[in-house]
Amino acid sequence: MPHKFGLVAAFSKPEASELADDITVWLEARDCAVIPESELTSNAAHEVDAIVVLGGDGLMMRAANAYPDTPLLGINFGKVGFLALVERADWEFALNALLAHDYKVEVGSTLAARIVRGEREIDPGWAINDIVIRGGNRMIDIEAYIDGHFVNTYPGDGMIVSTPRGSTAYCMAAGGPILTAGVRGFALVPISCHSPIRTPMVVAESALVELVQANRHEAQLILDGRTVASLEYGDVVKISQGAHRFKLIAVGGANFYDAFRTKFNFSIRPDAIPSRSALPKPS
């Protein structure tokens, strides 16, 4: 059965467009069909085997939102590349692995948001990394409820609810926990909380998180870095596990821990050799 791939390239990066042309020629020479972004529909999961994304993590999130539940192979043209795992120089190796079925698909949960405003309920969308309530120039009060139980009121700049995949983004920058590969939960992280009680917490994937805008100061609802709504006093943002899954293709033995250490230069002694490096990996 012939392979069929979608191809999405960053518009703002000429080098990504150039590589897109090279990849198209390379794949078609191996009897693969290539569908450019302009011809992909939102139902891409039933059109293609995977989508090759040439860009950074922002483009990876845009592609995941546009083509939900479709496996994505990211070739990094950004700065960090925690979602776009393949570096540009390795694109041919990655595509060979894709054609040989020598890869794994990491499946992650997403977050769904609903805004309850009086008798109305608004659907602002869903997120791969995080859902954030963020204040403006003045401190906002966020009441947090988990499965209907009141937790606390957090005065400060806002609140982050993060997936494990998003825990290395805004969540980590705000002092929240890093949820490692395989964790089935979501992190709640107060932003610059003006209270001694500001410890982040992790809740189960099955939990319903409700965040109430409890004062009249300016606040925005942000999904994966996109402002989707202005919040009003008394608005309730309901956050739960989303119906979609984020599917990330990993090749060449890539894993969360290697990516974390190398992408963030998280190494106290960069030249250190692990004492267990010669030992067999645990089964």
Backbone as CSV, one residue per row, in Angstrom:
resi,resn,N_x,N_y,N_z,CA_x,CA_y,CA_z,C_x,C_y,C_z
1,MET,0.849,-1.193,0.000,0.000,0.000,0.000,0.889,1.248,0.000
2,PRO,0.697,2.168,-0.936,1.550,3.354,-0.987,1.332,4.256,0.210
3,HIS,2.391,4.976,0.591,2.299,5.914,1.694,1.754,7.243,1.198
4,LYS,1.062,7.942,2.085,0.542,9.264,1.770,0.803,10.177,2.969
5,PHE,1.472,11.302,2.689,1.859,12.203,3.763,1.378,13.623,3.492
6,GLY,0.958,14.304,4.554,0.725,15.732,4.479,2.027,16.465,4.723
7,LEU,2.107,17.701,4.242,3.332,18.492,4.410,2.941,19.925,4.751
8,VAL,3.394,20.373,5.926,3.097,21.724,6.406,4.426,22.411,6.692
9,ALA,4.651,23.583,6.082,5.909,24.313,6.265,5.629,25.713,6.778
10,ALA,6.521,26.228,7.607,6.384,27.572,8.169,6.468,28.618,7.063
11,PHE,5.433,29.459,6.969,5.396,30.485,5.927,6.512,31.511,6.104
12,SER,6.883,31.775,7.345,7.835,32.846,7.638,9.288,32.431,7.493
13,LYS,9.544,31.175,7.157,10.913,30.675,7.078,11.190,30.152,5.667
14,PRO,11.879,30.942,4.820,12.162,30.497,3.441,12.883,29.153,3.383
15,GLU,13.756,28.905,4.372,14.487,27.640,4.369,13.556,26.448,4.577
16,ALA,12.432,26.682,5.268,11.455,25.610,5.452,10.754,25.308,4.133
17,SER,10.427,26.342,3.363,9.806,26.133,2.047,10.755,25.407,1.111
18,GLU,12.040,25.747,1.178,13.033,25.070,0.328,13.132,23.591,0.680
19,LEU,13.150,23.300,1.982,13.226,21.900,2.386,11.940,21.163,2.033
20,ALA,10.807,21.852,2.073,9.541,21.224,1.685,9.607,20.738,0.241
21,ASP,10.214,21.534,-0.632,10.375,21.116,-2.030,11.267,19.880,-2.123
22,ASP,12.366,19.891,-1.372,13.284,18.740,-1.394,12.599,17.479,-0.867
23,ILE,11.829,17.625,0.200,11.143,16.472,0.783,10.084,15.933,-0.168
24,THR,9.372,16.827,-0.839,8.358,16.387,-1.810,8.996,15.548,-2.903
25,VAL,10.102,16.033,-3.454,10.813,15.280,-4.506,11.291,13.939,-3.964
26,TRP,11.851,13.956,-2.750,12.407,12.736,-2.138,11.309,11.692,-1.924
27,LEU,10.167,12.113,-1.397,9.080,11.166,-1.125,8.442,10.653,-2.415
28,GLU,8.227,11.545,-3.370,7.605,11.108,-4.626,8.505,10.152,-5.390
29,ALA,9.828,10.289,-5.237,10.761,9.357,-5.871,10.645,7.967,-5.271
30,ARG,10.016,7.864,-4.095,9.817,6.577,-3.424,8.340,6.166,-3.449
31,ASP,7.651,6.654,-4.469,6.245,6.296,-4.731,5.304,6.701,-3.609
32,CYS,5.618,7.785,-2.917,4.734,8.306,-1.880,3.948,9.502,-2.427
33,ALA,2.724,9.637,-1.970,1.923,10.812,-2.320,2.138,11.885,-1.263
34,VAL,2.286,13.122,-1.711,2.506,14.246,-0.808,1.377,15.257,-1.004
35,ILE,0.699,15.597,0.094,-0.405,16.556,0.044,0.034,17.822,0.760
36,PRO,0.164,18.952,0.046,0.573,20.198,0.705,-0.532,20.729,1.605
37,GLU,-0.172,21.652,2.485,-1.133,22.197,3.448,-2.358,22.783,2.760
38,SER,-2.162,23.410,1.605,-3.278,24.049,0.906,-4.351,23.056,0.470
39,GLU,-4.002,21.767,0.413,-4.956,20.753,-0.027,-5.401,19.823,1.084
40,LEU,-4.851,20.007,2.280,-5.244,19.172,3.414,-6.562,19.675,3.996
41,THR,-7.423,18.759,4.376,-8.654,19.137,5.064,-8.495,18.867,6.554
42,SER,-9.439,19.347,7.332,-9.389,19.128,8.782,-9.561,17.660,9.138
43,ASN,-10.013,16.864,8.175,-10.197,15.431,8.396,-8.963,14.658,7.945
44,ALA,-7.787,15.265,8.153,-6.550,14.705,7.626,-6.238,13.316,8.158
45,ALA,-6.723,12.982,9.356,-6.432,11.670,9.942,-6.886,10.531,9.030
46,HIS,-7.892,10.783,8.205,-8.387,9.753,7.298,-7.821,9.904,5.887
47,GLU,-7.016,10.957,5.668,-6.445,11.204,4.344,-5.009,10.729,4.233
48,VAL,-4.245,10.867,5.339,-2.804,10.642,5.270,-2.354,9.711,6.394
49,ASP,-1.148,9.142,6.208,-0.556,8.317,7.261,0.032,9.185,8.368
50,ALA,0.547,10.340,7.978,1.152,11.268,8.934,1.316,12.613,8.241
51,ILE,1.590,13.645,9.047,1.886,14.968,8.511,3.292,15.356,8.948
52,VAL,4.105,15.737,7.970,5.456,16.218,8.239,5.374,17.739,8.397
53,VAL,5.834,18.239,9.545,5.730,19.660,9.869,7.130,20.260,9.909
54,LEU,7.358,21.281,9.085,8.653,21.950,9.025,8.523,23.307,9.708
55,GLY,8.939,23.381,10.967,8.799,24.614,11.730,9.182,24.377,13.172
56,GLY,8.702,25.254,14.048,8.976,25.113,15.467,7.785,24.562,16.221
57,ASP,7.834,24.665,17.545,6.768,24.115,18.372,5.439,24.823,18.148
58,GLY,5.500,26.127,17.837,4.260,26.855,17.560,3.532,26.302,16.352
59,LEU,4.271,25.989,15.302,3.648,25.415,14.110,3.146,24.007,14.395
60,MET,3.855,23.264,15.237,3.388,21.935,15.607,2.025,22.018,16.294
61,MET,1.854,22.989,17.181,0.567,23.135,17.864,-0.522,23.599,16.899
62,ARG,-0.153,24.479,15.978,-1.146,24.916,14.987,-1.584,23.738,14.120
63,ALA,-0.625,22.910,13.704,-0.963,21.756,12.872,-1.820,20.760,13.649
64,ALA,-1.498,20.561,14.921,-2.275,19.623,15.729,-3.705,20.107,15.916
65,ASN,-3.887,21.420,16.048,-5.240,21.973,16.162,-5.994,21.889,14.843
66,ALA,-5.298,22.128,13.746,-5.949,22.104,12.432,-6.268,20.689,11.975
67,TYR,-5.428,19.721,12.361,-5.589,18.335,11.914,-5.581,17.405,13.125
68,PRO,-6.616,17.445,13.937,-6.609,16.698,15.207,-6.504,15.191,14.997
69,ASP,-5.815,14.555,15.939,-5.690,13.095,15.996,-4.843,12.521,14.860
70,THR,-4.124,13.371,14.127,-3.253,12.913,13.047,-1.816,12.862,13.550
71,PRO,-1.071,11.777,13.345,0.329,11.728,13.775,1.165,12.802,13.078
72,LEU,2.002,13.493,13.857,2.836,14.568,13.337,4.308,14.236,13.525
73,LEU,5.093,14.442,12.455,6.550,14.353,12.545,7.094,15.759,12.383
74,GLY,7.720,16.288,13.428,8.196,17.665,13.402,9.673,17.755,13.080
75,ILE,10.007,18.573,12.087,11.403,18.868,11.753,11.664,20.304,12.187
76,ASN,12.602,20.485,13.082,12.731,21.715,13.850,13.353,22.865,13.067
77,PHE,12.607,23.957,12.969,13.122,25.220,12.454,12.976,26.311,13.510
78,GLY,12.670,25.926,14.727,12.504,26.893,15.801,13.716,26.910,16.709
79,LYS,13.516,27.431,17.945,14.623,27.589,18.881,14.777,26.394,19.808
80,VAL,13.656,25.926,20.369,13.739,24.825,21.343,13.473,23.489,20.669
81,GLY,12.335,23.360,20.027,12.027,22.115,19.343,11.710,20.974,20.281
82,PHE,10.849,21.219,21.278,10.474,20.135,22.181,9.373,19.275,21.586
83,LEU,8.632,19.817,20.632,7.631,19.040,19.894,8.159,18.653,18.521
84,ALA,8.882,19.583,17.897,9.537,19.283,16.616,10.874,18.625,16.947
85,LEU,10.834,17.302,17.076,11.963,16.573,17.665,13.144,16.373,16.723
86,VAL,12.902,16.383,15.407,13.944,16.059,14.439,14.661,17.342,14.011
87,GLU,15.988,17.351,14.099,16.744,18.509,13.620,16.859,18.457,12.095
88,ARG,17.026,19.635,11.489,17.003,19.736,10.029,17.971,18.775,9.347
89,ALA,19.160,18.658,9.902,20.182,17.811,9.270,19.783,16.339,9.246
90,ASP,18.808,15.953,10.069,18.437,14.540,10.188,17.143,14.198,9.448
91,TRP,16.652,15.092,8.579,15.343,14.864,7.962,15.302,13.589,7.135
92,GLU,16.366,13.287,6.419,16.353,12.095,5.564,16.336,10.824,6.415
93,PHE,17.111,10.824,7.478,17.090,9.687,8.412,15.686,9.480,8.963
94,ALA,15.039,10.585,9.354,13.698,10.493,9.942,12.684,9.958,8.934
95,LEU,12.751,10.412,7.695,11.794,9.946,6.690,12.041,8.493,6.320
96,ASN,13.300,8.078,6.282,13.591,6.654,6.047,12.979,5.797,7.154
97,ALA,13.099,6.261,8.402,12.503,5.523,9.515,10.989,5.489,9.385
98,LEU,10.394,6.591,8.927,8.949,6.654,8.750,8.485,5.639,7.714
99,LEU,9.191,5.577,6.588,8.809,4.645,5.527,9.024,3.191,5.946
100,ALA,10.006,2.968,6.814,10.300,1.604,7.277,9.455,1.218,8.487
101,HIS,8.552,2.111,8.922,7.731,1.885,10.126,8.597,1.685,11.369
102,ASP,9.770,2.312,11.378,10.686,2.215,12.505,10.552,3.468,13.370
103,TYR,9.418,3.588,14.021,9.150,4.751,14.844,8.089,4.383,15.870
104,LYS,7.859,5.290,16.790,6.758,5.118,17.738,5.923,6.395,17.755
105,VAL,4.671,6.237,18.090,3.770,7.386,18.198,3.461,7.610,19.668
106,GLU,3.872,8.770,20.175,3.574,9.136,21.552,2.218,9.843,21.572
107,VAL,1.290,9.306,22.341,-0.073,9.839,22.374,-0.287,10.589,23.683
108,GLY,-0.647,11.857,23.572,-0.855,12.689,24.762,-2.259,13.244,24.835
109,SER,-2.692,13.522,26.046,-4.018,14.095,26.255,-4.037,15.581,25.899
110,THR,-5.227,16.077,25.623,-5.438,17.502,25.388,-6.400,18.043,26.446
111,LEU,-6.597,19.352,26.424,-7.492,20.015,27.369,-8.634,20.685,26.618
112,ALA,-9.840,20.523,27.123,-11.012,21.194,26.563,-11.467,22.270,27.535
113,ALA,-11.902,23.411,26.995,-12.370,24.520,27.831,-13.812,24.874,27.504
114,ARG,-14.551,25.253,28.533,-15.906,25.803,28.366,-16.021,27.018,29.277
115,ILE,-16.634,28.074,28.781,-16.891,29.257,29.600,-18.374,29.285,29.940
116,VAL,-18.677,29.319,31.229,-20.061,29.456,31.680,-20.254,30.891,32.126
117,ARG,-21.166,31.590,31.454,-21.440,32.997,31.731,-22.940,33.159,31.928
118,GLY,-23.357,33.133,33.181,-24.780,33.187,33.465,-25.463,31.934,32.939
119,GLU,-26.447,32.122,32.058,-27.162,30.994,31.476,-26.508,30.487,30.200
120,ARG,-25.473,31.185,29.739,-24.816,30.821,28.484,-23.606,29.943,28.726
121,GLU,-23.302,29.097,27.738,-22.078,28.305,27.766,-21.375,28.490,26.429
122,ILE,-20.100,28.851,26.482,-19.317,29.189,25.301,-18.207,28.157,25.140
123,ASP,-18.001,27.727,23.902,-16.932,26.766,23.601,-15.790,27.502,22.905
124,PRO,-14.705,27.848,23.633,-13.597,28.582,23.014,-12.573,27.686,22.324
125,GLY,-12.692,26.356,22.508,-11.759,25.452,21.833,-11.020,24.531,22.793
126,TRP,-9.909,23.994,22.309,-9.127,23.036,23.086,-7.640,23.322,22.904
127,ALA,-6.826,22.717,23.773,-5.403,23.042,23.798,-4.559,21.786,23.944
128,ILE,-3.346,21.885,23.416,-2.375,20.792,23.504,-1.440,20.999,24.691
129,ASN,-0.961,22.226,24.851,-0.021,22.534,25.934,-0.719,22.999,27.204
130,ASP,-1.474,24.098,27.103,-2.025,24.664,28.327,-3.200,25.587,28.058
131,ILE,-4.000,25.740,29.103,-5.072,26.729,29.154,-4.724,27.683,30.290
132,VAL,-4.754,28.982,29.983,-4.276,29.987,30.927,-5.334,31.072,31.101
133,ILE,-5.561,31.458,32.361,-6.272,32.705,32.648,-5.214,33.702,33.079
134,ARG,-5.162,34.827,32.371,-4.110,35.810,32.615,-4.713,37.191,32.828
135,GLY,-4.276,37.856,33.900,-4.751,39.194,34.183,-4.034,40.238,33.350
136,GLY,-4.500,41.477,33.457,-3.865,42.591,32.770,-2.896,43.291,33.697
137,ASN,-3.097,44.604,33.881,-2.194,45.373,34.734,-2.526,45.255,36.215
138,ARG,-3.687,44.701,36.531,-4.105,44.608,37.927,-4.283,43.144,38.336
139,MET,-4.093,42.897,39.606,-4.187,41.544,40.140,-5.614,41.015,40.016
140,ILE,-5.730,39.744,39.649,-7.040,39.104,39.579,-7.141,38.021,40.646
141,ASP,-8.368,37.714,41.036,-8.637,36.639,41.996,-9.234,35.458,41.240
142,ILE,-8.572,34.304,41.345,-9.069,33.087,40.709,-9.461,32.088,41.786
143,GLU,-10.741,31.738,41.813,-11.190,30.655,42.689,-11.035,29.338,41.931
144,ALA,-10.441,28.345,42.597,-10.225,27.043,41.968,-11.084,25.973,42.648
145,TYR,-11.769,25.183,41.823,-12.565,24.046,42.286,-12.118,22.815,41.498
146,ILE,-12.008,21.692,42.188,-11.668,20.427,41.535,-12.759,19.419,41.858
147,ASP,-13.388,18.918,40.809,-14.522,17.996,40.952,-15.569,18.554,41.917
148,GLY,-15.801,19.860,41.810,-16.821,20.514,42.616,-16.377,20.952,43.990
149,HIS,-15.158,20.597,44.397,-14.665,20.932,45.732,-13.827,22.216,45.666
150,PHE,-14.138,23.161,46.535,-13.366,24.399,46.592,-11.962,24.111,47.095
151,VAL,-10.965,24.627,46.374,-9.563,24.422,46.764,-9.008,25.664,47.440
152,ASN,-9.073,26.810,46.737,-8.515,28.038,47.286,-8.831,29.193,46.348
153,THR,-8.593,30.398,46.835,-8.623,31.591,45.989,-7.190,32.063,45.808
154,TYR,-6.811,32.289,44.570,-5.432,32.643,44.236,-5.398,34.079,43.702
155,PRO,-4.942,35.039,44.518,-4.777,36.405,44.020,-3.421,36.530,43.319
156,GLY,-3.416,37.071,42.135,-2.148,37.189,41.419,-2.363,37.512,39.957
157,ASP,-1.464,37.001,39.114,-1.532,37.290,37.677,-2.372,36.281,36.908
158,GLY,-2.777,35.186,37.552,-3.627,34.233,36.851,-3.331,32.799,37.221
159,MET,-3.711,31.897,36.327,-3.583,30.460,36.592,-3.312,29.724,35.288
160,ILE,-2.437,28.705,35.373,-2.129,27.828,34.246,-2.657,26.437,34.557
161,VAL,-3.315,25.814,33.569,-3.627,24.384,33.636,-2.898,23.750,32.453
162,SER,-2.010,22.815,32.745,-1.106,22.289,31.724,-1.222,20.786,31.569
163,THR,-1.073,20.316,30.351,-0.924,18.884,30.082,0.516,18.473,30.393
164,PRO,0.796,17.164,30.467,2.195,16.748,30.606,3.071,17.262,29.459
165,ARG,2.550,17.232,28.237,3.332,17.708,27.096,3.639,19.194,27.240
166,GLY,2.700,19.953,27.797,2.901,21.385,27.958,3.631,21.774,29.229
167,SER,3.956,20.801,30.068,4.550,21.150,31.365,5.957,21.723,31.233
168,THR,6.611,21.530,30.081,7.939,22.112,29.869,7.845,23.487,29.216
169,ALA,6.633,24.030,29.065,6.449,25.346,28.451,6.173,26.383,29.547
170,TYR,5.050,27.082,29.477,4.717,28.137,30.443,4.676,27.588,31.869
171,CYS,4.179,26.375,32.011,4.102,25.726,33.323,5.460,25.715,34.012
172,MET,6.485,25.254,33.317,7.826,25.199,33.895,8.361,26.597,34.164
173,ALA,8.125,27.522,33.219,8.629,28.885,33.370,8.023,29.581,34.583
174,ALA,6.789,29.206,34.937,6.107,29.820,36.084,6.399,29.091,37.390
175,GLY,7.312,28.141,37.361,7.677,27.427,38.583,6.872,26.179,38.850
176,GLY,6.151,25.702,37.836,5.336,24.509,37.996,6.131,23.232,37.810
177,PRO,5.496,22.083,38.048,6.185,20.800,37.945,6.339,20.360,36.496
178,ILE,7.359,19.558,36.243,7.512,18.905,34.942,6.885,17.520,35.062
179,LEU,5.869,17.266,34.251,5.207,15.967,34.256,5.888,15.100,33.208
180,THR,6.578,14.082,33.659,7.398,13.280,32.758,6.550,12.309,31.946
181,ALA,7.202,11.686,30.980,6.510,10.784,30.061,5.726,9.726,30.829
182,GLY,4.475,9.552,30.462,3.632,8.529,31.071,2.745,9.024,32.189
183,VAL,2.972,10.252,32.691,2.120,10.785,33.754,0.741,11.088,33.187
184,ARG,-0.298,10.645,33.895,-1.678,10.865,33.458,-2.334,11.878,34.388
185,GLY,-1.997,13.114,34.186,-2.569,14.154,35.029,-2.349,15.515,34.408
186,PHE,-2.885,16.551,35.055,-2.744,17.925,34.615,-2.214,18.765,35.775
187,ALA,-1.361,19.741,35.459,-0.770,20.605,36.477,-1.541,21.911,36.584
188,LEU,-1.794,22.359,37.821,-2.393,23.667,38.093,-1.318,24.537,38.724
189,VAL,-1.010,25.661,38.088,0.098,26.502,38.526,-0.359,27.953,38.651
190,PRO,-0.424,28.507,39.869,-0.723,29.931,40.014,0.420,30.770,39.437
191,ILE,0.075,31.900,38.821,1.076,32.789,38.225,1.294,33.977,39.159
192,SER,2.527,34.111,39.645,2.899,35.234,40.522,1.845,35.453,41.610
193,CYS,1.544,34.400,42.329,0.471,34.452,43.313,0.893,35.274,44.529
194,HIS,0.042,36.237,44.907,0.330,37.129,46.027,-0.226,36.509,47.315
195,SER,0.307,35.334,47.644,-0.150,34.599,48.819,0.891,33.545,49.162
196,PRO,1.081,33.233,50.442,1.983,32.135,50.794,1.481,30.787,50.290
197,ILE,0.164,30.674,50.065,-0.416,29.409,49.609,-0.465,29.439,48.083
198,ARG,0.643,29.064,47.453,0.720,29.129,45.991,1.378,27.888,45.399
199,THR,1.358,26.806,46.144,2.000,25.577,45.681,1.244,24.994,44.491
200,PRO,1.936,24.680,43.378,1.265,24.010,42.261,0.749,22.641,42.690
201,MET,-0.225,22.136,41.971,-0.731,20.797,42.252,-0.991,20.058,40.950
202,VAL,-1.036,18.734,41.054,-1.318,17.870,39.903,-2.603,17.117,40.183
203,VAL,-3.521,17.154,39.220,-4.799,16.464,39.369,-4.902,15.365,38.322
204,ALA,-5.790,14.427,38.557,-5.984,13.324,37.624,-6.568,13.822,36.308
205,GLU,-6.290,13.092,35.227,-6.847,13.435,33.919,-8.369,13.477,33.942
206,SER,-8.959,12.678,34.802,-10.418,12.584,34.853,-11.063,13.746,35.607
207,ALA,-10.254,14.599,36.243,-10.792,15.667,37.084,-11.438,16.769,36.250
208,LEU,-12.437,17.398,36.832,-13.018,18.621,36.279,-12.460,19.791,37.076
209,VAL,-11.750,20.675,36.387,-11.184,21.862,37.008,-12.069,23.053,36.643
210,GLU,-12.500,23.800,37.647,-13.309,24.990,37.405,-12.591,26.192,38.008
211,LEU,-12.375,27.201,37.188,-11.700,28.422,37.607,-12.669,29.586,37.458
212,VAL,-12.864,30.318,38.545,-13.838,31.415,38.563,-13.095,32.747,38.588
213,GLN,-13.445,33.638,37.672,-12.925,35.000,37.695,-13.694,35.754,38.779
214,ALA,-13.036,35.959,39.934,-13.753,36.400,41.128,-13.608,37.881,41.437
215,ASN,-13.026,38.666,40.527,-13.111,40.119,40.681,-13.329,40.763,39.308
216,ARG,-13.424,42.065,39.285,-13.837,42.758,38.065,-12.664,43.294,37.248
217,HIS,-11.485,42.851,37.536,-10.324,43.318,36.788,-10.196,42.558,35.458
218,GLU,-9.456,43.149,34.550,-9.293,42.577,33.205,-8.646,41.195,33.263
219,ALA,-9.176,40.260,32.483,-8.601,38.913,32.406,-8.882,38.325,31.023
220,GLN,-7.935,37.519,30.558,-8.055,36.879,29.242,-7.946,35.360,29.400
221,LEU,-8.639,34.650,28.507,-8.496,33.200,28.421,-7.598,32.898,27.235
222,ILE,-6.530,32.143,27.488,-5.497,31.893,26.482,-5.329,30.387,26.304
223,LEU,-5.437,29.920,25.071,-5.257,28.507,24.745,-4.022,28.355,23.861
224,ASP,-3.030,27.642,24.375,-1.780,27.435,23.626,-1.214,28.738,23.085
225,GLY,-1.233,29.772,23.915,-0.655,31.053,23.526,-1.562,31.946,22.711
226,ARG,-2.777,31.493,22.394,-3.727,32.286,21.611,-4.819,32.823,22.537
227,THR,-4.989,34.139,22.554,-6.077,34.724,23.328,-7.392,34.450,22.617
228,VAL,-8.311,33.759,23.296,-9.559,33.354,22.657,-10.784,34.060,23.223
229,ALA,-10.656,34.678,24.408,-11.821,35.340,24.999,-11.386,36.273,26.111
230,SER,-12.160,37.342,26.292,-12.029,38.194,27.472,-13.012,37.681,28.522
231,LEU,-12.546,37.582,29.755,-13.392,37.053,30.817,-14.037,38.181,31.607
232,GLU,-15.220,37.915,32.102,-15.968,38.876,32.893,-16.095,38.376,34.333
233,TYR,-16.434,39.293,35.219,-16.636,38.938,36.627,-17.683,37.829,36.743
234,GLY,-17.331,36.755,37.456,-18.255,35.643,37.666,-18.175,34.552,36.620
235,ASP,-17.417,34.760,35.545,-17.259,33.706,34.539,-16.613,32.478,35.169
236,VAL,-17.098,31.308,34.762,-16.501,30.048,35.191,-15.882,29.380,33.971
237,VAL,-14.588,29.084,34.061,-13.906,28.350,32.989,-13.799,26.894,33.430
238,LYS,-14.521,26.024,32.727,-14.481,24.591,33.023,-13.441,23.934,32.128
239,ILE,-12.521,23.207,32.755,-11.412,22.581,32.023,-11.413,21.087,32.327
240,SER,-11.390,20.297,31.259,-11.406,18.840,31.413,-10.566,18.207,30.301
241,GLN,-10.395,16.917,30.396,-9.653,16.204,29.350,-10.392,16.338,28.023
242,GLY,-9.644,16.667,26.969,-10.245,16.878,25.664,-10.546,15.572,24.947
243,ALA,-11.416,15.668,23.950,-11.779,14.491,23.160,-10.665,14.092,22.202
244,HIS,-9.825,15.068,21.805,-8.760,14.786,20.843,-7.502,14.303,21.551
245,ARG,-6.614,13.691,20.767,-5.304,13.267,21.262,-4.214,13.916,20.411
246,PHE,-3.126,14.272,21.075,-1.967,14.807,20.374,-1.026,13.640,20.085
247,LYS,-0.763,13.393,18.803,0.040,12.238,18.402,1.359,12.717,17.797
248,LEU,2.437,12.396,18.476,3.769,12.862,18.092,4.626,11.670,17.687
249,ILE,5.191,11.742,16.490,6.049,10.668,15.990,7.471,10.883,16.485
250,ALA,8.058,9.847,17.082,9.440,9.888,17.560,10.241,8.818,16.832
251,VAL,11.402,9.178,16.319,12.259,8.237,15.590,13.633,8.195,16.241
252,GLY,14.368,7.126,15.956,15.751,7.040,16.387,15.957,6.927,17.879
253,GLY,14.992,6.359,18.580,15.160,6.177,20.018,15.013,7.455,20.827
254,ALA,14.437,8.499,20.227,14.230,9.752,20.963,13.334,9.505,22.167
255,ASN,13.650,10.149,23.290,12.823,10.003,24.483,12.745,11.319,25.235
256,PHE,11.776,11.405,26.132,11.510,12.632,26.874,12.739,13.126,27.615
257,TYR,13.476,12.231,28.256,14.570,12.630,29.120,15.750,13.162,28.319
258,ASP,16.065,12.522,27.184,17.120,13.053,26.320,16.735,14.427,25.793
259,ALA,15.471,14.560,25.362,15.013,15.844,24.820,15.096,16.929,25.889
260,PHE,14.656,16.615,27.097,14.662,17.620,28.167,16.085,18.062,28.483
261,ARG,16.986,17.109,28.576,18.366,17.444,28.943,19.060,18.268,27.859
262,THR,18.833,17.897,26.586,19.544,18.581,25.504,18.875,19.893,25.103
263,LYS,17.552,19.908,25.020,16.870,21.117,24.554,17.028,22.269,25.537
264,PHE,17.030,21.959,26.836,17.133,23.009,27.847,18.526,23.095,28.468
265,ASN,19.470,22.349,27.915,20.826,22.331,28.450,20.803,22.026,29.947
266,PHE,19.964,21.071,30.317,19.746,20.730,31.721,20.792,19.707,32.149
267,SER,22.007,20.203,32.339,23.100,19.315,32.713,24.070,20.080,33.600
268,ILE,24.227,19.620,34.846,25.104,20.315,35.776,26.552,20.173,35.336
269,ARG,26.914,18.993,34.869,28.262,18.742,34.345,28.124,18.237,32.912
270,PRO,28.233,19.143,31.944,27.950,18.769,30.548,28.792,17.615,30.020
271,ASP,30.015,17.456,30.535,30.898,16.407,30.014,30.826,15.107,30.815
272,ALA,29.936,15.068,31.793,29.856,13.872,32.633,29.326,12.682,31.850
273,ILE,29.882,11.517,32.116,29.429,10.269,31.497,28.665,9.474,32.546
274,PRO,27.388,9.151,32.302,26.616,8.404,33.306,27.280,7.085,33.659
275,SER,27.329,6.763,34.952,27.987,5.530,35.381,27.267,4.296,34.867
276,ARG,25.968,4.430,34.556,25.183,3.287,34.093,25.119,3.194,32.581
277,SER,25.908,4.031,31.877,25.773,4.080,30.422,26.142,2.765,29.754
278,ALA,27.016,1.977,30.396,27.423,0.702,29.803,26.573,-0.458,30.238
279,LEU,25.652,-0.206,31.165,24.810,-1.279,31.677,23.613,-1.498,30.776
280,PRO,23.078,-2.711,30.705,21.876,-2.946,29.904,20.697,-2.168,30.457
281,LYS,19.830,-1.709,29.575,18.646,-0.980,30.008,17.675,-1.925,30.696
282,PRO,16.968,-1.414,31.707,15.985,-2.278,32.387,14.891,-2.713,31.427
283,SER,14.438,-3.934,31.580,13.393,-4.462,30.687,12.022,-3.960,31.106
